[in-house]
Amino acid sequence: MAAGGMDVPGAATDRIDSPGAAVGGVATGGTAAGRMATGGVDAPGAADTLAGHAVAAAALRDDLAAHAARKDAEDPLRAKRAEFVLDEAVYLDGNSLGALPHAVPERVREVIAREWGELRIRSWSESGWWTAPERIGDRIAPLLGAAPGQVVVGDSTSINVFKALVAAVRMANETGPAAGGVPRDEILVDAATFPTDGYIARSAARLTGCTLRPVEAARMPVEASERTAAALVNHVDYRSGRINDLPGITAALHEAGALTVWDLCHSAGALPVDLDAYGVDLAVGCTYKYLNGGPGAPAYLYIRAEHQPRFDSPLPGWNSHADPFGMDAEYVPAPGVERGRVGTPDILSLLALEAALEVWEGVAIEDVRAKSLALTDFFLECVRAYVPRGRVRSVTPERHDERGSQVALECAGAAEVMGELIRHGVIGDFRHPDVLRFGFTPLYTSFADAERAARTLAEILAYVPGDGSASAVAAGGPEEGPVTV
Ligand SMILES: *Cc1c(COP(=O)(O)O)cnc(C)c1O
């Protein structure tokens, strides 16, 4: 794994010649407009044409910058940005690793010095360590549209996918064969899934005697049958940013007698999810993206209340026991969502996450969603205004009800272009083979950020050839770029 740190120090310091480096991202200087004009459609032949273009470009830029300033001033979430540690870089990778909330370092210091250093083992009860997975789950629950008692935090998303999927197949078959039907021996997996879900699903299928069938999410309602035990679907596609129809797919799977497992990694914290309302059976997600829990922060598992008595974990560790300290040889699962736990929780990361979640105090997810859509709309508007025609193509849906909180642009030479963007203080990421991915985290991304990112992109495209042949790759290649998930 390449250092995810590449985007932190490198980006901010190496921007001397950045055309977008004007403090605060507000438009200044004439070179940017000049370069933009030469990168445009017309050959820079006649000087007056060129000058005309430059003037028009500068006016356009001033216009969009003013527009951004106005939107930032009206933004009901604008005060939230101050709760994060940020620098002058435009950070559009919060869908990969959320920025650090200011509250976290002090809290972690206190946990280490006082709870661990002084109270030591007493902290399991006195500092609430033992119950942290459920307590923090309840803190995340409102962002998932879940009533308390259904979310438990711990382990990675990959591990929770495994628990949820095997448990789903087991639950589906409790009623299947017993009702005289054929066994439900098929798992559907989102054909475009984030790879780890696919790998884990394949193993879960082997272990449960199922076949694994990759199916496009939109086709799941017609592909599900009486053989289907469960479907594993990504709520928002990590690459394109497309939202899959959670209510419709869940309802169709239920119609077929199957269960759904939703992966919320790219939706929770960016848009309303409403698990309870739509009858979702099981869900998982990570906390280091839009929830800002920090690198490797523990993931969460949602087990719908009515399924909890039947949830049969394939990893029934002692933390999921009804009486963990009874040290009984016999396994008896805990009655509630605790049965989603496995072993001793990662307390330092858990409590860092808990502190990070304080930024959600007083935040309505509807406001987050409204700003997310406004930001991505505005970014696309700026891209259309600044970037020469034909150089990029958005693979993120235009329709609001299909768009998550990112914009993915197909672009020849995307690896080089992203390397240059990072070098110029605009941190997005590159997805193989040709996608520039820009994540918008409404708690701290501003409209000025969106304008500066689009403008910097246009400036870079003016000197990186469209055939991707440029050798102007910043240190390393795409494989050594920031770790992005
Ligand atoms: C980020 C992401 C993961 C990450 O899984 P880990 O086990 O935390 O590494 C899994 N699934 C999806 C859809 C993701 O976007």
The ligand as an SDF file (V2000), in Angstrom:
LIG
                    3D

 15 15  0  0  0  0  0  0  0  0999 V2000
  -14.2630    1.5180    1.3530 C   0  0  0  0  0  0  0  0  0  0  0  0
  -15.0740    0.3240    1.0520 C   0  0  0  0  0  0  0  0  0  0  0  0
  -14.8140   -0.8920    1.6870 C   0  0  0  0  0  0  0  0  0  0  0  0
  -13.6270   -1.0240    2.5800 C   0  0  0  0  0  0  0  0  0  0  0  0
  -13.5640   -2.2230    3.2780 O   0  0  0  0  0  0  0  0  0  0  0  0
  -12.5300   -2.3820    4.4660 P   0  0  0  0  0  0  0  0  0  0  0  0
  -12.7660   -3.7240    4.9910 O   0  0  0  0  0  0  0  0  0  0  0  0
  -12.8130   -1.2760    5.4350 O   0  0  0  0  0  0  0  0  0  0  0  0
  -11.1590   -2.2010    3.9110 O   0  0  0  0  0  0  0  0  0  0  0  0
  -15.6810   -1.9460    1.4340 C   0  0  0  0  0  0  0  0  0  0  0  0
  -16.7190   -1.8060    0.5990 N   0  0  0  0  0  0  0  0  0  0  0  0
  -16.9800   -0.6480   -0.0350 C   0  0  0  0  0  0  0  0  0  0  0  0
  -18.1590   -0.5130   -0.9410 C   0  0  0  0  0  0  0  0  0  0  0  0
  -16.1560    0.4390    0.1600 C   0  0  0  0  0  0  0  0  0  0  0  0
  -16.3840    1.5740   -0.4860 O   0  0  0  0  0  0  0  0  0  0  0  0
  1  2  1  0
  2  3  1  0
  2 14  2  0
  3  4  1  0
  3 10  2  0
  4  5  1  0
  5  6  1  0
  6  7  2  0
  6  8  1  0
  6  9  1  0
 10 11  1  0
 11 12  2  0
 12 13  1  0
 12 14  1  0
 14 15  1  0
M  END
$$$$
